[in-house]
């Protein structure tokens, strides 16, 4: 009898899980349905260069385009603006979905979780090659503030 219960639980869990690609598409659809094109989001990117005190990065997006970026950390007197010439290196939420999609195809390890309400990638960890050090991407989206 206990064996049948185990099989039933295993079958339920197998049917309840979805593939990483299905999760990506579903959450991307949730984000698209929210129709948020103007927003500000805050994320923390972790790297070995400042693992203990990473700065938060605040990215402002208008109509799907990065229009402002600044750094904030507890030990900064004020937020530090990023030169507009560097905005090309910062991602929109749609770009984060693209990052995850590309990592699904190319990464050795990919871990991602999504915001339950808006569907955006809330945590991303990518290791493209276990034999290399420092090429990993790890970031956590701390908040998204829709704008007007």
MODELLER restraints for C-alpha pairs under 7 A, 6 or more apart:
rsr = mdl.restraints
at = mdl.atoms
rsr.add(forms.Gaussian(group=physical.xy_distance, feature=features.Distance(at['CA:27:A'], at['CA:114:A']), mean=6.96, stdev=0.5))
rsr.add(forms.Gaussian(group=physical.xy_distance, feature=features.Distance(at['CA:27:A'], at['CA:119:A']), mean=4.37, stdev=0.5))
rsr.add(forms.Gaussian(group=physical.xy_distance, feature=features.Distance(at['CA:27:A'], at['CA:120:A']), mean=6.52, stdev=0.5))
rsr.add(forms.Gaussian(group=physical.xy_distance, feature=features.Distance(at['CA:28:A'], at['CA:97:A']), mean=6.95, stdev=0.5))
rsr.add(forms.Gaussian(group=physical.xy_distance, feature=features.Distance(at['CA:28:A'], at['CA:119:A']), mean=6.35, stdev=0.5))
rsr.add(forms.Gaussian(group=physical.xy_distance, feature=features.Distance(at['CA:28:A'], at['CA:120:A']), mean=6.91, stdev=0.5))
rsr.add(forms.Gaussian(group=physical.xy_distance, feature=features.Distance(at['CA:30:A'], at['CA:118:A']), mean=6.02, stdev=0.5))
rsr.add(forms.Gaussian(group=physical.xy_distance, feature=features.Distance(at['CA:30:A'], at['CA:119:A']), mean=5.31, stdev=0.5))
rsr.add(forms.Gaussian(group=physical.xy_distance, feature=features.Distance(at['CA:31:A'], at['CA:118:A']), mean=5.29, stdev=0.5))
rsr.add(forms.Gaussian(group=physical.xy_distance, feature=features.Distance(at['CA:31:A'], at['CA:119:A']), mean=5.15, stdev=0.5))
rsr.add(forms.Gaussian(group=physical.xy_distance, feature=features.Distance(at['CA:31:A'], at['CA:120:A']), mean=6.02, stdev=0.5))
rsr.add(forms.Gaussian(group=physical.xy_distance, feature=features.Distance(at['CA:34:A'], at['CA:118:A']), mean=6.84, stdev=0.5))
rsr.add(forms.Gaussian(group=physical.xy_distance, feature=features.Distance(at['CA:36:A'], at['CA:146:A']), mean=6.49, stdev=0.5))
rsr.add(forms.Gaussian(group=physical.xy_distance, feature=features.Distance(at['CA:37:A'], at['CA:62:A']), mean=6.13, stdev=0.5))
rsr.add(forms.Gaussian(group=physical.xy_distance, feature=features.Distance(at['CA:37:A'], at['CA:63:A']), mean=4.68, stdev=0.5))
rsr.add(forms.Gaussian(group=physical.xy_distance, feature=features.Distance(at['CA:37:A'], at['CA:64:A']), mean=5.21, stdev=0.5))
rsr.add(forms.Gaussian(group=physical.xy_distance, feature=features.Distance(at['CA:38:A'], at['CA:61:A']), mean=5.32, stdev=0.5))
rsr.add(forms.Gaussian(group=physical.xy_distance, feature=features.Distance(at['CA:38:A'], at['CA:62:A']), mean=4.22, stdev=0.5))
rsr.add(forms.Gaussian(group=physical.xy_distance, feature=features.Distance(at['CA:38:A'], at['CA:63:A']), mean=5.35, stdev=0.5))
rsr.add(forms.Gaussian(group=physical.xy_distance, feature=features.Distance(at['CA:38:A'], at['CA:64:A']), mean=6.68, stdev=0.5))
rsr.add(forms.Gaussian(group=physical.xy_distance, feature=features.Distance(at['CA:38:A'], at['CA:146:A']), mean=6.20, stdev=0.5))
rsr.add(forms.Gaussian(group=physical.xy_distance, feature=features.Distance(at['CA:38:A'], at['CA:147:A']), mean=5.24, stdev=0.5))
rsr.add(forms.Gaussian(group=physical.xy_distance, feature=features.Distance(at['CA:38:A'], at['CA:148:A']), mean=6.54, stdev=0.5))
rsr.add(forms.Gaussian(group=physical.xy_distance, feature=features.Distance(at['CA:39:A'], at['CA:60:A']), mean=5.99, stdev=0.5))
rsr.add(forms.Gaussian(group=physical.xy_distance, feature=features.Distance(at['CA:39:A'], at['CA:61:A']), mean=5.32, stdev=0.5))
rsr.add(forms.Gaussian(group=physical.xy_distance, feature=features.Distance(at['CA:39:A'], at['CA:62:A']), mean=6.59, stdev=0.5))
rsr.add(forms.Gaussian(group=physical.xy_distance, feature=features.Distance(at['CA:39:A'], at['CA:144:A']), mean=6.87, stdev=0.5))
rsr.add(forms.Gaussian(group=physical.xy_distance, feature=features.Distance(at['CA:39:A'], at['CA:145:A']), mean=5.49, stdev=0.5))
rsr.add(forms.Gaussian(group=physical.xy_distance, feature=features.Distance(at['CA:39:A'], at['CA:146:A']), mean=4.18, stdev=0.5))
rsr.add(forms.Gaussian(group=physical.xy_distance, feature=features.Distance(at['CA:39:A'], at['CA:147:A']), mean=4.64, stdev=0.5))
rsr.add(forms.Gaussian(group=physical.xy_distance, feature=features.Distance(at['CA:40:A'], at['CA:58:A']), mean=6.85, stdev=0.5))
rsr.add(forms.Gaussian(group=physical.xy_distance, feature=features.Distance(at['CA:40:A'], at['CA:59:A']), mean=5.54, stdev=0.5))
rsr.add(forms.Gaussian(group=physical.xy_distance, feature=features.Distance(at['CA:40:A'], at['CA:60:A']), mean=4.25, stdev=0.5))
rsr.add(forms.Gaussian(group=physical.xy_distance, feature=features.Distance(at['CA:40:A'], at['CA:61:A']), mean=5.97, stdev=0.5))
rsr.add(forms.Gaussian(group=physical.xy_distance, feature=features.Distance(at['CA:40:A'], at['CA:144:A']), mean=5.87, stdev=0.5))
rsr.add(forms.Gaussian(group=physical.xy_distance, feature=features.Distance(at['CA:40:A'], at['CA:145:A']), mean=5.17, stdev=0.5))
rsr.add(forms.Gaussian(group=physical.xy_distance, feature=features.Distance(at['CA:40:A'], at['CA:146:A']), mean=6.43, stdev=0.5))
rsr.add(forms.Gaussian(group=physical.xy_distance, feature=features.Distance(at['CA:41:A'], at['CA:58:A']), mean=5.67, stdev=0.5))
rsr.add(forms.Gaussian(group=physical.xy_distance, feature=features.Distance(at['CA:41:A'], at['CA:59:A']), mean=5.41, stdev=0.5))
rsr.add(forms.Gaussian(group=physical.xy_distance, feature=features.Distance(at['CA:41:A'], at['CA:60:A']), mean=6.58, stdev=0.5))
rsr.add(forms.Gaussian(group=physical.xy_distance, feature=features.Distance(at['CA:41:A'], at['CA:143:A']), mean=5.57, stdev=0.5))
rsr.add(forms.Gaussian(group=physical.xy_distance, feature=features.Distance(at['CA:41:A'], at['CA:144:A']), mean=4.26, stdev=0.5))
rsr.add(forms.Gaussian(group=physical.xy_distance, feature=features.Distance(at['CA:41:A'], at['CA:145:A']), mean=6.03, stdev=0.5))
rsr.add(forms.Gaussian(group=physical.xy_distance, feature=features.Distance(at['CA:42:A'], at['CA:56:A']), mean=6.41, stdev=0.5))
rsr.add(forms.Gaussian(group=physical.xy_distance, feature=features.Distance(at['CA:42:A'], at['CA:57:A']), mean=5.54, stdev=0.5))
rsr.add(forms.Gaussian(group=physical.xy_distance, feature=features.Distance(at['CA:42:A'], at['CA:58:A']), mean=4.38, stdev=0.5))
rsr.add(forms.Gaussian(group=physical.xy_distance, feature=features.Distance(at['CA:42:A'], at['CA:59:A']), mean=6.38, stdev=0.5))
rsr.add(forms.Gaussian(group=physical.xy_distance, feature=features.Distance(at['CA:42:A'], at['CA:141:A']), mean=5.96, stdev=0.5))
rsr.add(forms.Gaussian(group=physical.xy_distance, feature=features.Distance(at['CA:42:A'], at['CA:142:A']), mean=5.45, stdev=0.5))
rsr.add(forms.Gaussian(group=physical.xy_distance, feature=features.Distance(at['CA:42:A'], at['CA:143:A']), mean=5.38, stdev=0.5))
rsr.add(forms.Gaussian(group=physical.xy_distance, feature=features.Distance(at['CA:42:A'], at['CA:144:A']), mean=6.57, stdev=0.5))
rsr.add(forms.Gaussian(group=physical.xy_distance, feature=features.Distance(at['CA:43:A'], at['CA:56:A']), mean=5.57, stdev=0.5))
rsr.add(forms.Gaussian(group=physical.xy_distance, feature=features.Distance(at['CA:43:A'], at['CA:57:A']), mean=5.31, stdev=0.5))
rsr.add(forms.Gaussian(group=physical.xy_distance, feature=features.Distance(at['CA:43:A'], at['CA:58:A']), mean=6.55, stdev=0.5))
rsr.add(forms.Gaussian(group=physical.xy_distance, feature=features.Distance(at['CA:43:A'], at['CA:139:A']), mean=6.72, stdev=0.5))
rsr.add(forms.Gaussian(group=physical.xy_distance, feature=features.Distance(at['CA:43:A'], at['CA:140:A']), mean=5.46, stdev=0.5))
rsr.add(forms.Gaussian(group=physical.xy_distance, feature=features.Distance(at['CA:43:A'], at['CA:141:A']), mean=4.16, stdev=0.5))
rsr.add(forms.Gaussian(group=physical.xy_distance, feature=features.Distance(at['CA:43:A'], at['CA:142:A']), mean=5.17, stdev=0.5))
rsr.add(forms.Gaussian(group=physical.xy_distance, feature=features.Distance(at['CA:44:A'], at['CA:54:A']), mean=6.66, stdev=0.5))
rsr.add(forms.Gaussian(group=physical.xy_distance, feature=features.Distance(at['CA:44:A'], at['CA:55:A']), mean=6.45, stdev=0.5))
rsr.add(forms.Gaussian(group=physical.xy_distance, feature=features.Distance(at['CA:44:A'], at['CA:56:A']), mean=4.72, stdev=0.5))
rsr.add(forms.Gaussian(group=physical.xy_distance, feature=features.Distance(at['CA:44:A'], at['CA:57:A']), mean=6.13, stdev=0.5))
rsr.add(forms.Gaussian(group=physical.xy_distance, feature=features.Distance(at['CA:44:A'], at['CA:139:A']), mean=5.50, stdev=0.5))
rsr.add(forms.Gaussian(group=physical.xy_distance, feature=features.Distance(at['CA:44:A'], at['CA:140:A']), mean=5.30, stdev=0.5))
rsr.add(forms.Gaussian(group=physical.xy_distance, feature=features.Distance(at['CA:44:A'], at['CA:141:A']), mean=6.49, stdev=0.5))
rsr.add(forms.Gaussian(group=physical.xy_distance, feature=features.Distance(at['CA:45:A'], at['CA:54:A']), mean=6.84, stdev=0.5))
rsr.add(forms.Gaussian(group=physical.xy_distance, feature=features.Distance(at['CA:45:A'], at['CA:138:A']), mean=5.79, stdev=0.5))
rsr.add(forms.Gaussian(group=physical.xy_distance, feature=features.Distance(at['CA:45:A'], at['CA:139:A']), mean=4.18, stdev=0.5))
rsr.add(forms.Gaussian(group=physical.xy_distance, feature=features.Distance(at['CA:45:A'], at['CA:140:A']), mean=6.50, stdev=0.5))
rsr.add(forms.Gaussian(group=physical.xy_distance, feature=features.Distance(at['CA:46:A'], at['CA:54:A']), mean=6.23, stdev=0.5))
rsr.add(forms.Gaussian(group=physical.xy_distance, feature=features.Distance(at['CA:46:A'], at['CA:138:A']), mean=5.48, stdev=0.5))
rsr.add(forms.Gaussian(group=physical.xy_distance, feature=features.Distance(at['CA:46:A'], at['CA:139:A']), mean=5.97, stdev=0.5))
rsr.add(forms.Gaussian(group=physical.xy_distance, feature=features.Distance(at['CA:55:A'], at['CA:71:A']), mean=6.12, stdev=0.5))
rsr.add(forms.Gaussian(group=physical.xy_distance, feature=features.Distance(at['CA:55:A'], at['CA:72:A']), mean=5.57, stdev=0.5))
rsr.add(forms.Gaussian(group=physical.xy_distance, feature=features.Distance(at['CA:55:A'], at['CA:73:A']), mean=4.81, stdev=0.5))
rsr.add(forms.Gaussian(group=physical.xy_distance, feature=features.Distance(at['CA:56:A'], at['CA:71:A']), mean=5.67, stdev=0.5))
rsr.add(forms.Gaussian(group=physical.xy_distance, feature=features.Distance(at['CA:56:A'], at['CA:72:A']), mean=5.15, stdev=0.5))
rsr.add(forms.Gaussian(group=physical.xy_distance, feature=features.Distance(at['CA:56:A'], at['CA:73:A']), mean=6.12, stdev=0.5))
rsr.add(forms.Gaussian(group=physical.xy_distance, feature=features.Distance(at['CA:57:A'], at['CA:70:A']), mean=5.89, stdev=0.5))
rsr.add(forms.Gaussian(group=physical.xy_distance, feature=features.Distance(at['CA:57:A'], at['CA:71:A']), mean=4.65, stdev=0.5))
rsr.add(forms.Gaussian(group=physical.xy_distance, feature=features.Distance(at['CA:57:A'], at['CA:72:A']), mean=6.42, stdev=0.5))
rsr.add(forms.Gaussian(group=physical.xy_distance, feature=features.Distance(at['CA:58:A'], at['CA:69:A']), mean=5.58, stdev=0.5))
rsr.add(forms.Gaussian(group=physical.xy_distance, feature=features.Distance(at['CA:58:A'], at['CA:70:A']), mean=5.31, stdev=0.5))
rsr.add(forms.Gaussian(group=physical.xy_distance, feature=features.Distance(at['CA:58:A'], at['CA:71:A']), mean=6.17, stdev=0.5))
rsr.add(forms.Gaussian(group=physical.xy_distance, feature=features.Distance(at['CA:59:A'], at['CA:66:A']), mean=6.83, stdev=0.5))
rsr.add(forms.Gaussian(group=physical.xy_distance, feature=features.Distance(at['CA:59:A'], at['CA:68:A']), mean=5.91, stdev=0.5))
rsr.add(forms.Gaussian(group=physical.xy_distance, feature=features.Distance(at['CA:59:A'], at['CA:69:A']), mean=4.59, stdev=0.5))
rsr.add(forms.Gaussian(group=physical.xy_distance, feature=features.Distance(at['CA:59:A'], at['CA:70:A']), mean=6.80, stdev=0.5))
rsr.add(forms.Gaussian(group=physical.xy_distance, feature=features.Distance(at['CA:60:A'], at['CA:66:A']), mean=5.83, stdev=0.5))
rsr.add(forms.Gaussian(group=physical.xy_distance, feature=features.Distance(at['CA:60:A'], at['CA:67:A']), mean=5.68, stdev=0.5))
rsr.add(forms.Gaussian(group=physical.xy_distance, feature=features.Distance(at['CA:60:A'], at['CA:68:A']), mean=4.96, stdev=0.5))
rsr.add(forms.Gaussian(group=physical.xy_distance, feature=features.Distance(at['CA:60:A'], at['CA:69:A']), mean=6.23, stdev=0.5))
rsr.add(forms.Gaussian(group=physical.xy_distance, feature=features.Distance(at['CA:61:A'], at['CA:67:A']), mean=5.58, stdev=0.5))
rsr.add(forms.Gaussian(group=physical.xy_distance, feature=features.Distance(at['CA:61:A'], at['CA:92:A']), mean=6.76, stdev=0.5))
rsr.add(forms.Gaussian(group=physical.xy_distance, feature=features.Distance(at['CA:64:A'], at['CA:92:A']), mean=6.89, stdev=0.5))
rsr.add(forms.Gaussian(group=physical.xy_distance, feature=features.Distance(at['CA:66:A'], at['CA:87:A']), mean=6.47, stdev=0.5))
rsr.add(forms.Gaussian(group=physical.xy_distance, feature=features.Distance(at['CA:66:A'], at['CA:92:A']), mean=6.60, stdev=0.5))
rsr.add(forms.Gaussian(group=physical.xy_distance, feature=features.Distance(at['CA:69:A'], at['CA:81:A']), mean=6.12, stdev=0.5))
rsr.add(forms.Gaussian(group=physical.xy_distance, feature=features.Distance(at['CA:69:A'], at['CA:82:A']), mean=5.42, stdev=0.5))
rsr.add(forms.Gaussian(group=physical.xy_distance, feature=features.Distance(at['CA:69:A'], at['CA:87:A']), mean=6.90, stdev=0.5))
rsr.add(forms.Gaussian(group=physical.xy_distance, feature=features.Distance(at['CA:70:A'], at['CA:79:A']), mean=6.20, stdev=0.5))
rsr.add(forms.Gaussian(group=physical.xy_distance, feature=features.Distance(at['CA:70:A'], at['CA:80:A']), mean=5.26, stdev=0.5))
rsr.add(forms.Gaussian(group=physical.xy_distance, feature=features.Distance(at['CA:70:A'], at['CA:81:A']), mean=4.15, stdev=0.5))
rsr.add(forms.Gaussian(group=physical.xy_distance, feature=features.Distance(at['CA:70:A'], at['CA:82:A']), mean=5.29, stdev=0.5))
rsr.add(forms.Gaussian(group=physical.xy_distance, feature=features.Distance(at['CA:71:A'], at['CA:79:A']), mean=5.50, stdev=0.5))
rsr.add(forms.Gaussian(group=physical.xy_distance, feature=features.Distance(at['CA:71:A'], at['CA:80:A']), mean=4.97, stdev=0.5))
rsr.add(forms.Gaussian(group=physical.xy_distance, feature=features.Distance(at['CA:71:A'], at['CA:81:A']), mean=6.39, stdev=0.5))
rsr.add(forms.Gaussian(group=physical.xy_distance, feature=features.Distance(at['CA:72:A'], at['CA:79:A']), mean=4.78, stdev=0.5))
rsr.add(forms.Gaussian(group=physical.xy_distance, feature=features.Distance(at['CA:72:A'], at['CA:80:A']), mean=6.48, stdev=0.5))
rsr.add(forms.Gaussian(group=physical.xy_distance, feature=features.Distance(at['CA:93:A'], at['CA:120:A']), mean=6.64, stdev=0.5))
rsr.add(forms.Gaussian(group=physical.xy_distance, feature=features.Distance(at['CA:96:A'], at['CA:121:A']), mean=6.82, stdev=0.5))
rsr.add(forms.Gaussian(group=physical.xy_distance, feature=features.Distance(at['CA:97:A'], at['CA:121:A']), mean=6.90, stdev=0.5))
rsr.add(forms.Gaussian(group=physical.xy_distance, feature=features.Distance(at['CA:103:A'], at['CA:110:A']), mean=6.70, stdev=0.5))
rsr.add(forms.Gaussian(group=physical.xy_distance, feature=features.Distance(at['CA:103:A'], at['CA:126:A']), mean=6.83, stdev=0.5))
rsr.add(forms.Gaussian(group=physical.xy_distance, feature=features.Distance(at['CA:104:A'], at['CA:110:A']), mean=6.86, stdev=0.5))
rsr.add(forms.Gaussian(group=physical.xy_distance, feature=features.Distance(at['CA:106:A'], at['CA:128:A']), mean=6.75, stdev=0.5))
rsr.add(forms.Gaussian(group=physical.xy_distance, feature=features.Distance(at['CA:107:A'], at['CA:126:A']), mean=6.47, stdev=0.5))
rsr.add(forms.Gaussian(group=physical.xy_distance, feature=features.Distance(at['CA:107:A'], at['CA:127:A']), mean=5.89, stdev=0.5))
rsr.add(forms.Gaussian(group=physical.xy_distance, feature=features.Distance(at['CA:107:A'], at['CA:128:A']), mean=4.19, stdev=0.5))
rsr.add(forms.Gaussian(group=physical.xy_distance, feature=features.Distance(at['CA:107:A'], at['CA:129:A']), mean=6.95, stdev=0.5))
rsr.add(forms.Gaussian(group=physical.xy_distance, feature=features.Distance(at['CA:108:A'], at['CA:127:A']), mean=5.79, stdev=0.5))
rsr.add(forms.Gaussian(group=physical.xy_distance, feature=features.Distance(at['CA:108:A'], at['CA:128:A']), mean=5.10, stdev=0.5))
rsr.add(forms.Gaussian(group=physical.xy_distance, feature=features.Distance(at['CA:108:A'], at['CA:129:A']), mean=5.77, stdev=0.5))
rsr.add(forms.Gaussian(group=physical.xy_distance, feature=features.Distance(at['CA:108:A'], at['CA:130:A']), mean=6.92, stdev=0.5))
rsr.add(forms.Gaussian(group=physical.xy_distance, feature=features.Distance(at['CA:109:A'], at['CA:126:A']), mean=5.68, stdev=0.5))
rsr.add(forms.Gaussian(group=physical.xy_distance, feature=features.Distance(at['CA:109:A'], at['CA:127:A']), mean=5.02, stdev=0.5))
rsr.add(forms.Gaussian(group=physical.xy_distance, feature=features.Distance(at['CA:109:A'], at['CA:128:A']), mean=6.66, stdev=0.5))
rsr.add(forms.Gaussian(group=physical.xy_distance, feature=features.Distance(at['CA:110:A'], at['CA:125:A']), mean=5.68, stdev=0.5))
rsr.add(forms.Gaussian(group=physical.xy_distance, feature=features.Distance(at['CA:110:A'], at['CA:126:A']), mean=4.68, stdev=0.5))
rsr.add(forms.Gaussian(group=physical.xy_distance, feature=features.Distance(at['CA:110:A'], at['CA:127:A']), mean=6.59, stdev=0.5))
rsr.add(forms.Gaussian(group=physical.xy_distance, feature=features.Distance(at['CA:111:A'], at['CA:124:A']), mean=5.82, stdev=0.5))
rsr.add(forms.Gaussian(group=physical.xy_distance, feature=features.Distance(at['CA:111:A'], at['CA:125:A']), mean=5.03, stdev=0.5))
rsr.add(forms.Gaussian(group=physical.xy_distance, feature=features.Distance(at['CA:111:A'], at['CA:126:A']), mean=6.60, stdev=0.5))
rsr.add(forms.Gaussian(group=physical.xy_distance, feature=features.Distance(at['CA:112:A'], at['CA:121:A']), mean=6.76, stdev=0.5))
rsr.add(forms.Gaussian(group=physical.xy_distance, feature=features.Distance(at['CA:112:A'], at['CA:123:A']), mean=5.34, stdev=0.5))
rsr.add(forms.Gaussian(group=physical.xy_distance, feature=features.Distance(at['CA:112:A'], at['CA:124:A']), mean=4.53, stdev=0.5))
rsr.add(forms.Gaussian(group=physical.xy_distance, feature=features.Distance(at['CA:112:A'], at['CA:125:A']), mean=6.35, stdev=0.5))
rsr.add(forms.Gaussian(group=physical.xy_distance, feature=features.Distance(at['CA:113:A'], at['CA:121:A']), mean=5.92, stdev=0.5))
rsr.add(forms.Gaussian(group=physical.xy_distance, feature=features.Distance(at['CA:113:A'], at['CA:122:A']), mean=5.64, stdev=0.5))
rsr.add(forms.Gaussian(group=physical.xy_distance, feature=features.Distance(at['CA:113:A'], at['CA:123:A']), mean=5.19, stdev=0.5))
rsr.add(forms.Gaussian(group=physical.xy_distance, feature=features.Distance(at['CA:113:A'], at['CA:124:A']), mean=6.83, stdev=0.5))
rsr.add(forms.Gaussian(group=physical.xy_distance, feature=features.Distance(at['CA:114:A'], at['CA:120:A']), mean=5.50, stdev=0.5))
rsr.add(forms.Gaussian(group=physical.xy_distance, feature=features.Distance(at['CA:114:A'], at['CA:121:A']), mean=4.38, stdev=0.5))
rsr.add(forms.Gaussian(group=physical.xy_distance, feature=features.Distance(at['CA:114:A'], at['CA:122:A']), mean=4.84, stdev=0.5))
rsr.add(forms.Gaussian(group=physical.xy_distance, feature=features.Distance(at['CA:114:A'], at['CA:123:A']), mean=6.83, stdev=0.5))
rsr.add(forms.Gaussian(group=physical.xy_distance, feature=features.Distance(at['CA:115:A'], at['CA:121:A']), mean=6.30, stdev=0.5))
rsr.add(forms.Gaussian(group=physical.xy_distance, feature=features.Distance(at['CA:115:A'], at['CA:122:A']), mean=5.44, stdev=0.5))
rsr.add(forms.Gaussian(group=physical.xy_distance, feature=features.Distance(at['CA:122:A'], at['CA:140:A']), mean=5.67, stdev=0.5))
rsr.add(forms.Gaussian(group=physical.xy_distance, feature=features.Distance(at['CA:122:A'], at['CA:141:A']), mean=4.80, stdev=0.5))
rsr.add(forms.Gaussian(group=physical.xy_distance, feature=features.Distance(at['CA:123:A'], at['CA:139:A']), mean=5.87, stdev=0.5))
rsr.add(forms.Gaussian(group=physical.xy_distance, feature=features.Distance(at['CA:123:A'], at['CA:140:A']), mean=4.42, stdev=0.5))
rsr.add(forms.Gaussian(group=physical.xy_distance, feature=features.Distance(at['CA:123:A'], at['CA:141:A']), mean=6.21, stdev=0.5))
rsr.add(forms.Gaussian(group=physical.xy_distance, feature=features.Distance(at['CA:124:A'], at['CA:138:A']), mean=5.59, stdev=0.5))
rsr.add(forms.Gaussian(group=physical.xy_distance, feature=features.Distance(at['CA:124:A'], at['CA:139:A']), mean=5.42, stdev=0.5))
rsr.add(forms.Gaussian(group=physical.xy_distance, feature=features.Distance(at['CA:124:A'], at['CA:140:A']), mean=6.46, stdev=0.5))
rsr.add(forms.Gaussian(group=physical.xy_distance, feature=features.Distance(at['CA:125:A'], at['CA:137:A']), mean=5.57, stdev=0.5))
rsr.add(forms.Gaussian(group=physical.xy_distance, feature=features.Distance(at['CA:125:A'], at['CA:138:A']), mean=4.34, stdev=0.5))
rsr.add(forms.Gaussian(group=physical.xy_distance, feature=features.Distance(at['CA:125:A'], at['CA:139:A']), mean=6.63, stdev=0.5))
rsr.add(forms.Gaussian(group=physical.xy_distance, feature=features.Distance(at['CA:126:A'], at['CA:136:A']), mean=5.52, stdev=0.5))
rsr.add(forms.Gaussian(group=physical.xy_distance, feature=features.Distance(at['CA:126:A'], at['CA:137:A']), mean=4.99, stdev=0.5))
rsr.add(forms.Gaussian(group=physical.xy_distance, feature=features.Distance(at['CA:126:A'], at['CA:138:A']), mean=6.40, stdev=0.5))
rsr.add(forms.Gaussian(group=physical.xy_distance, feature=features.Distance(at['CA:127:A'], at['CA:135:A']), mean=6.81, stdev=0.5))
rsr.add(forms.Gaussian(group=physical.xy_distance, feature=features.Distance(at['CA:127:A'], at['CA:136:A']), mean=4.53, stdev=0.5))
rsr.add(forms.Gaussian(group=physical.xy_distance, feature=features.Distance(at['CA:127:A'], at['CA:137:A']), mean=6.59, stdev=0.5))
rsr.add(forms.Gaussian(group=physical.xy_distance, feature=features.Distance(at['CA:128:A'], at['CA:135:A']), mean=6.85, stdev=0.5))
rsr.add(forms.Gaussian(group=physical.xy_distance, feature=features.Distance(at['CA:128:A'], at['CA:136:A']), mean=6.51, stdev=0.5))
